[in-house]
Amino acid sequence: MPDRNYQAIVDALDILARGASTKTNGKITSVNLAKEACVSRATVYRYLHEHADLNDAYGAIRKNGLSCAGDAPVTLLEAYQLQGLEVRSLRVALNQCKKDAAETNKMKAHQIQLLWLENERLQSEVSRLQSLIKNNITALKKTQ
């Protein structure tokens, strides 16, 4: 005979993963898992510790969040969860944009420094050539 608590926890994980919780607020926590499975928290912790497959499934659901299959959210909870996922993805994109902007600014600063050094070199070359031209002009005037 299969273990009743094990099956209850598996069913509760499925309910929480689908976002179809009726006994809790729908957040994926061990307390909510225990409430959905109608077992104590100690039983949930024991089963998660004893059964690697349950622990892996629980960890995956906590990491990946809810899996809503529909195009539009049906309940306010689903809408809230979808909004949370969108906010999370937008924050990741914003952090990437900030990193890219910092890298671009670093490259621009390096290019500005190189251009400034090249400008200094060219200005000294211009000064040298101007003095050379002056010397040649004075030498021509003396020969005439």
C-alpha positions as CSV (number, residue, x, y, z in Angstrom):
1,M,0.0,0.0,0.0
2,P,1.5,3.4,-1.0
3,D,2.2,5.8,1.7
4,R,-0.7,8.2,2.2
5,N,1.4,11.2,3.4
6,Y,3.8,10.8,0.4
7,Q,0.9,10.9,-2.0
8,A,-0.6,13.9,-0.2
9,I,2.6,15.8,-0.4
10,V,3.0,15.0,-4.1
11,D,-0.6,16.1,-4.8
12,A,0.0,19.3,-2.8
13,L,3.2,20.0,-4.8
14,D,1.1,19.7,-7.9
15,I,-1.6,22.0,-6.6
16,L,1.0,24.6,-5.6
17,A,2.9,24.3,-8.9
18,R,-0.3,24.9,-10.9
19,G,-1.3,27.9,-8.7
20,A,-4.6,26.2,-7.8
21,S,-4.2,26.5,-4.1
22,T,-7.5,26.6,-2.2
23,K,-6.3,26.3,1.4
24,T,-3.4,28.8,1.3
25,N,-2.3,32.0,-0.3
26,G,-0.6,30.1,-3.1
27,K,3.0,31.0,-2.1
28,I,5.4,28.1,-2.4
29,T,6.5,27.5,1.1
30,S,6.9,24.4,3.3
31,V,4.1,25.8,5.6
32,N,1.7,26.1,2.6
33,L,2.8,22.6,1.4
34,A,1.9,21.2,4.8
35,K,-1.5,22.9,4.8
36,E,-2.3,21.7,1.2
37,A,-1.3,18.2,2.0
38,C,-3.1,18.2,5.4
39,V,-0.1,17.0,7.2
40,S,2.2,18.6,9.8
41,R,5.2,20.7,8.9
42,A,7.4,18.1,10.7
43,T,6.0,15.4,8.3
44,V,6.7,17.6,5.3
45,Y,10.3,18.2,6.5
46,R,10.8,14.5,7.2
47,Y,9.5,13.4,3.8
48,L,11.6,16.1,2.0
49,H,14.6,14.8,3.9
50,E,13.9,11.2,3.3
51,H,12.8,11.3,-0.4
52,A,15.2,13.0,-2.8
53,D,12.6,13.1,-5.5
54,L,10.2,15.1,-3.4
55,N,13.0,17.4,-2.3
56,D,14.1,17.9,-5.9
57,A,10.5,18.6,-7.0
58,Y,10.0,21.1,-4.2
59,G,13.3,22.8,-5.0
60,A,12.4,23.1,-8.7
61,I,9.0,24.6,-7.9
62,R,10.5,27.1,-5.5
63,K,13.2,28.0,-8.1
64,N,11.1,28.2,-11.2
65,G,7.9,29.5,-9.6
66,L,4.4,28.6,-10.7
67,S,3.5,27.1,-14.1
68,C,0.5,28.9,-15.5
69,A,-0.6,27.4,-18.8
70,G,-3.2,29.9,-19.9
71,D,-2.7,33.0,-22.0
72,A,-4.5,35.3,-19.6
73,P,-4.6,34.9,-15.9
74,V,-7.8,33.5,-14.5
75,T,-7.5,34.6,-10.9
76,L,-6.1,37.6,-9.2
77,L,-3.4,35.3,-7.7
78,E,-2.3,34.2,-11.1
79,A,-2.2,37.8,-12.4
80,Y,-0.1,38.8,-9.3
81,Q,2.2,35.9,-9.9
82,L,2.7,36.6,-13.6
83,Q,3.4,40.2,-12.7
84,G,6.0,39.1,-10.2
85,L,7.7,37.0,-12.8
86,E,7.6,39.9,-15.2
87,V,9.1,42.2,-12.6
88,R,11.8,39.6,-11.9
89,S,12.7,39.3,-15.6
90,L,12.7,43.1,-16.1
91,R,15.1,43.5,-13.1
92,V,17.4,40.9,-14.6
93,A,17.3,42.8,-17.9
94,L,17.9,46.1,-16.1
95,N,20.9,44.7,-14.3
96,Q,22.3,43.5,-17.7
97,C,21.7,46.9,-19.2
98,K,23.5,48.6,-16.3
99,K,26.5,46.2,-16.7
100,D,26.6,46.9,-20.5
101,A,26.4,50.7,-19.9
102,A,29.2,50.5,-17.4
103,E,31.3,48.5,-19.8
104,T,30.6,51.0,-22.6
105,N,31.5,53.9,-20.4
106,K,34.7,52.2,-19.5
107,M,35.6,51.7,-23.2
108,K,34.6,55.3,-24.0
109,A,36.9,56.6,-21.2
110,H,39.7,54.5,-22.5
111,Q,39.2,55.8,-26.1
112,I,39.1,59.4,-24.8
113,Q,42.4,58.9,-23.0
114,L,43.9,57.5,-26.2
115,L,42.6,60.4,-28.2
116,W,43.9,62.9,-25.7
117,L,47.4,61.3,-25.8
118,E,47.3,61.3,-29.6
119,N,46.2,65.0,-29.6
120,E,49.2,65.8,-27.3
121,R,51.6,64.0,-29.6
122,L,50.2,65.8,-32.7
123,Q,50.4,69.2,-30.9
124,S,54.0,68.7,-30.1
125,E,54.6,67.6,-33.7
126,V,52.9,70.8,-35.0
127,S,55.1,72.9,-32.7
128,R,58.2,71.1,-33.9
129,L,57.2,71.6,-37.5
130,Q,56.3,75.3,-36.9
131,S,59.7,76.0,-35.4
132,L,61.4,74.1,-38.2
133,I,59.5,76.3,-40.8
134,K,60.5,79.4,-38.9
135,N,64.1,78.3,-38.9
136,N,63.9,77.6,-42.7
137,I,62.3,81.0,-43.4
138,T,65.0,82.8,-41.4
139,A,67.7,80.9,-43.2
140,L,66.2,81.8,-46.6
141,K,66.0,85.4,-45.6
142,K,69.6,85.5,-44.7
143,T,70.6,83.9,-48.0
144,Q,68.8,86.5,-50.0
